[in-house]
Amino acid sequence: MKDSVRVLACELKQFLSTHEEEDFIAAAAPQAAAGFSRADEAPTKHAAPAPAQDRLTVVFGATAGQPVQEISVEKPVPPAPQAAPVPTTKAAPAPTPQPLPQGTCMTTEQKTAALDELAQQIKTCTRCPLGSTRLNAVPGEGNVNARLMFVGEGPGFDEDRQGRPFVGRAGQLLDKMIAAMGLKREDVFIANIAKCHPMVDPQHPENHGNDRAPNAEEIAFCRKYIEKQISIILPEYVVALGGVSAKALIADAKSLGALRGKFHNLSLDSVSLARPVKILATYHPAALLRNPGWKKDAWADLQMVMAAMGLKGSH
């Protein structure tokens, strides 16, 4: 009996290696097995019993006087499915930030920084003789995002001492002109063509009445500074105060009387503008103090600017 059981076990092992479990049960049950059941094995101290669904026991009927023979076969466990590899994609590099075009997308901080840097260059400039006789250079001041910019000819006695543009009597009149337009001084930007005080007698800067207009050579040396300021601020409109400023900034250089009363396209030599800027010429406030009759014409000029900007003026 032992030999027959041993032979049967070998055949069973060979059968399992070539057939699925379901085929084995269907084929073995009617031939050699009297029945089959799940094994009831007591757990051992060292290993937990296999789960019921993982063990199959085939029971063969015994002959008279012979014990029941059982053969237990472990149910093959299919391999765990392998997770599909997760495709990895290389992140695209961050785009390199491009520099902001000057005057177009410059922030307030960038404009302020650019103007401050330019002001330091002006304060240390000695390109022309005015740099050796000045008390203080006068770069300019105002709103870096101004829609309107006023440009005079050069600093006077009071400006030379304070380092600020239009702070004397002419400056006080300019403040009134700005207020009449419905604006405040801090709404606009104010500067001059020449950044240092042109004097009739540079040996006596303490003398009043020692002012003069800058000459062509001095304008040529200082021109790049005012042009740079305009390109940074990029106002919509520039008001040229006086003939010197108007002729320096308007390509069609004529007399102030011929330039007044209409807008001109601003064209700069050393820099290009990101968009067109209109310029209008009118009388210098100092000239209006000497000739009060011209104030009516100057006011008419400013009203043109007000209409273009949509300003209603002071009430």
C-alpha positions in Angstrom: 0.0 0.0 0.0 2.8 2.4 0.8 4.3 1.7 -2.6 1.1 2.4 -4.3 0.6 5.6 -2.4 4.2 6.7 -3.2 3.6 6.1 -6.9 0.3 7.9 -6.7 2.0 10.9 -5.0 4.7 11.1 -7.7 2.0 11.0 -10.4 0.1 13.6 -8.6 3.2 15.9 -8.3 3.9 15.5 -12.1 0.2 16.2 -12.8 0.3 19.4 -10.8 3.3 20.7 -12.7 1.5 20.6 -16.0 -2.2 21.3 -15.2 -4.2 24.1 -13.6 -5.8 23.4 -10.2 -9.3 23.3 -11.7 -8.2 20.6 -14.2 -6.6 18.6 -11.5 -9.7 18.5 -9.3 -12.0 17.6 -12.3 -9.6 14.8 -13.4 -8.6 13.4 -10.0 -12.0 13.2 -8.3 -13.7 10.6 -10.4 -10.6 8.4 -10.8 -8.7 7.9 -7.5 -10.3 10.1 -4.9 -13.2 9.2 -2.9 -13.7 12.9 -2.0 -11.8 16.0 -1.1 -11.9 18.5 1.7 -10.0 21.4 3.2 -7.4 20.2 5.6 -8.0 20.9 9.3 -4.5 21.2 10.7 -3.8 22.5 14.1 -1.6 25.6 14.2 2.0 25.0 15.3 3.9 27.2 17.7 6.4 28.3 15.1 4.3 28.9 12.0 0.8 30.0 11.3 -1.3 27.5 9.2 -1.7 28.4 5.6 -5.0 30.0 4.8 -7.8 27.6 3.8 -7.9 28.8 0.3 -4.1 28.2 -0.1 -4.1 24.4 0.7 -5.9 21.6 -1.1 -6.2 18.0 0.5 -7.2 15.0 -1.6 -8.5 12.0 0.5 -8.3 8.5 -0.9 -10.7 5.8 0.3 -9.2 3.1 2.4 -9.6 -0.6 2.0 -10.7 -2.8 4.9 -8.4 -2.6 7.7 -6.2 0.2 6.1 -6.1 3.8 7.4 -7.3 6.6 5.3 -4.5 8.1 3.1 -4.3 11.9 2.6 -2.1 13.9 0.2 -2.0 17.7 0.8 -1.0 20.0 -2.0 -0.2 23.7 -1.7 -2.2 25.8 -4.0 0.1 27.7 -6.3 0.1 31.4 -5.5 0.3 33.5 -8.6 3.0 36.1 -8.6 2.1 39.6 -7.5 1.5 41.8 -10.5 4.3 44.2 -11.2 3.4 47.8 -11.1 3.9 49.5 -14.4 6.9 51.9 -14.3 5.8 55.5 -13.8 7.2 57.5 -16.7 9.2 60.4 -15.5 9.3 63.7 -17.4 12.1 66.1 -17.0 10.8 69.5 -15.9 11.4 72.2 -18.4 13.9 74.8 -17.3 12.4 78.1 -16.0 12.5 80.8 -18.6 15.2 83.4 -18.2 13.7 86.8 -17.2 14.2 89.4 -19.9 15.3 92.9 -19.0 12.4 95.4 -19.1 12.5 97.8 -22.0 13.5 101.2 -20.7 10.5 103.6 -20.4 7.9 101.0 -21.4 7.5 98.5 -18.5 9.7 100.1 -15.9 8.3 100.0 -12.5 8.3 103.0 -10.2 11.2 101.5 -8.3 13.2 101.0 -11.4 12.5 104.5 -12.7 13.5 105.9 -9.3 16.7 103.9 -9.2 17.6 104.9 -12.8 17.0 108.6 -12.1 18.9 108.4 -8.8 21.9 106.9 -10.6 21.7 109.5 -13.3 21.5 112.3 -10.7 24.8 111.0 -9.1 26.5 111.2 -12.5 25.2 114.8 -12.9 26.5 115.8 -9.5 30.0 114.6 -10.3 30.1 115.8 -13.9 32.9 118.2 -14.9 32.6 117.8 -18.7 32.2 121.5 -19.2 33.4 124.6 -17.3 30.1 125.0 -15.5 31.0 121.9 -13.4 33.9 123.8 -11.9 32.0 126.9 -10.9 28.7 125.6 -9.6 27.8 125.3 -6.0 25.4 122.5 -6.5 24.3 120.6 -9.6 20.6 120.6 -10.2 19.4 117.3 -11.7 15.7 117.8 -11.4 12.8 116.6 -9.3 9.2 115.4 -9.3 7.0 112.5 -10.1 8.9 109.7 -11.9 5.5 108.6 -13.5 4.5 112.1 -14.4 2.3 112.6 -17.5 3.7 116.1 -17.8 7.2 117.4 -17.7 8.5 121.0 -17.6 12.0 121.7 -19.0 13.7 125.1 -18.4 17.0 126.4 -19.6 19.3 126.3 -16.6 19.5 126.8 -12.8 19.7 130.3 -11.4 21.1 131.9 -8.2 18.6 130.2 -5.8 18.7 126.8 -7.5 22.5 126.8 -7.4 22.3 127.1 -3.6 19.6 124.6 -3.0 20.3 122.0 -5.7 16.6 122.1 -6.8 15.0 123.4 -9.9 12.7 126.5 -10.0 12.7 127.5 -6.4 13.3 131.3 -6.8 10.7 133.9 -8.0 10.3 132.2 -11.4 9.7 128.9 -9.6 7.0 130.4 -7.5 5.2 131.6 -10.6 5.6 128.2 -12.2 4.0 126.6 -9.1 1.0 128.9 -9.7 0.8 128.0 -13.3 0.8 124.3 -12.5 -1.9 124.8 -9.8 -4.0 126.7 -12.3 -3.9 123.6 -14.5 -5.4 121.6 -11.7 -2.1 119.9 -10.8 0.4 120.1 -8.0 4.2 120.3 -8.2 4.5 116.7 -7.0 2.4 115.6 -9.9 4.9 116.7 -12.6 8.6 116.5 -13.2 10.7 119.6 -13.5 14.2 119.9 -14.9 16.5 122.1 -17.0 18.5 121.6 -20.2 21.7 122.7 -18.3 22.3 121.1 -15.0 24.7 123.7 -13.5 24.3 127.5 -13.0 25.5 129.5 -16.0 26.9 132.8 -14.7 28.0 136.0 -16.4 30.8 136.3 -13.9 31.8 132.8 -12.6 34.3 134.4 -10.2 31.6 135.9 -8.2 28.9 133.3 -7.7 27.6 135.3 -4.6 26.3 138.1 -6.8 22.6 138.3 -7.7 21.7 139.1 -11.3 24.6 137.0 -12.4 22.5 134.6 -14.4 22.7 133.9 -18.2 21.4 131.3 -20.7 23.6 128.3 -21.3 25.5 128.5 -24.6 25.6 125.9 -27.4 28.7 124.1 -26.0 27.2 123.8 -22.5 23.9 122.5 -24.0 25.8 120.0 -26.1 27.6 118.6 -23.0 24.4 118.5 -20.9 21.9 117.4 -23.5 22.3 113.6 -22.9 21.2 114.1 -19.3 17.8 115.7 -20.0 17.3 113.2 -22.9 18.0 110.3 -20.6 15.6 111.7 -18.0 12.8 112.1 -20.6 13.3 108.5 -21.8 13.1 107.1 -18.3 10.1 109.1 -17.2 8.5 108.9 -20.6 5.8 111.6 -20.1 3.0 112.1 -22.5 3.7 115.8 -22.8 6.7 118.1 -22.3 6.4 121.9 -21.9 9.5 123.7 -23.0 9.9 126.8 -20.9 11.6 129.5 -23.0 13.4 129.7 -26.3 16.6 128.0 -25.2 14.8 124.9 -24.1 12.4 124.9 -27.1 15.2 125.2 -29.6 17.2 122.5 -27.9 14.3 119.9 -27.9 12.4 120.8 -31.0 14.0 119.7 -34.3 12.5 122.5 -36.3 14.5 125.2 -34.5 12.7 128.6 -35.1 12.0 131.5 -32.9 9.9 130.9 -29.8 7.1 132.9 -31.4 7.0 130.6 -34.4 7.2 127.4 -32.2 4.4 128.4 -29.8 0.7 127.5 -30.2 1.0 123.9 -31.5 2.4 120.5 -30.5 5.6 119.1 -31.9 6.9 115.6 -32.0 9.8 115.3 -29.6 12.9 113.9 -31.2 16.0 113.1 -29.1 19.6 112.6 -30.3 21.1 110.2 -27.8 18.2 107.9 -26.9 15.1 106.5 -28.6 11.7 106.9 -27.0 9.5 103.8 -26.5 6.5 105.8 -27.8 5.9 109.3 -29.2 6.0 112.3 -26.8 4.5 115.6 -27.7 6.2 118.9 -26.8 4.8 122.4 -26.6 6.8 125.6 -26.2 5.8 128.6 -24.1 7.4 131.5 -22.3 9.8 131.0 -19.4 8.3 132.1 -16.0 11.2 134.6 -15.6 10.2 136.2 -18.9 6.6 136.5 -17.7 7.8 138.3 -14.6 9.6 140.8 -16.8 6.7 141.0 -19.3 3.4 140.4 -17.5 1.5 141.0 -20.7 2.7 137.7 -22.1 0.9 135.7 -19.3 -2.3 135.6 -21.4 -0.5 133.8 -24.3 1.3 131.5 -21.9 -2.0 130.6 -20.3 -3.4 129.8 -23.8 -0.5 127.5 -24.3 -1.1 125.7 -21.1 -4.8 125.3 -21.9 -3.8 123.4 -25.0 -2.0 120.9 -22.8 -4.9 120.8 -20.3 -7.3 119.9 -23.1 -5.0 117.2 -24.4 -4.6 115.7 -21.0 -8.3 116.0 -20.0 -7.6 118.5 -17.2 -10.3 120.9 -16.1 -8.0 123.3 -14.2 -8.5 124.7 -10.7 -11.8 126.1 -9.6 
